[in-house]
Amino acid sequence: MTVSINQQIKTCSPEQKLVIDIDGPEGNVFSLMAIAKKLGDRLGLESRKIMTEMQEDDYSHALRVFNKNFGDYVTLETQYEYNLDEVE
């Protein structure tokens, strides 16, 4: 049985991270912003501010912003190299 991304967002925690394959459909920036909105709201974060910051530059920047805010709850997997550690 496949669990939907929305259900995974509701149950993810630092102990049970949500895993997103950013090479697949959930890795496009619009999907990531939707996840940021839902997860940010769940965690009591300023989701709109995070989404705005994600849009300030390119895809790599969006990934870094996402990882900075949700890295304790989400693991971003890819076969490519991205520097997710630092938002410039």
Rosetta blueprint (number, residue, H / E / L):
1 M L
2 T L
3 V L
4 S L
5 I H
6 N H
7 Q H
8 Q H
9 I H
10 K H
11 T H
12 C L
13 S L
14 P L
15 E L
16 Q L
17 K L
18 L E
19 V E
20 I E
21 D E
22 I L
23 D L
24 G L
25 P H
26 E H
27 G H
28 N L
29 V H
30 F H
31 S H
32 L H
33 M H
34 A H
35 I H
36 A H
37 K H
38 K H
39 L H
40 G H
41 D H
42 R H
43 L H
44 G L
45 L L
46 E L
47 S H
48 R H
49 K H
50 I H
51 M H
52 T H
53 E H
54 M H
55 Q L
56 E L
57 D L
58 D L
59 Y H
60 S H
61 H H
62 A H
63 L H
64 R H
65 V H
66 F H
67 N H
68 K H
69 N H
70 F H
71 G L
72 D L
73 Y L
74 V E
75 T E
76 L E
77 E E
78 T L
79 Q L
80 Y L
81 E L
82 Y L
83 N L
84 L L
85 D L
86 E L
87 V L
88 E L
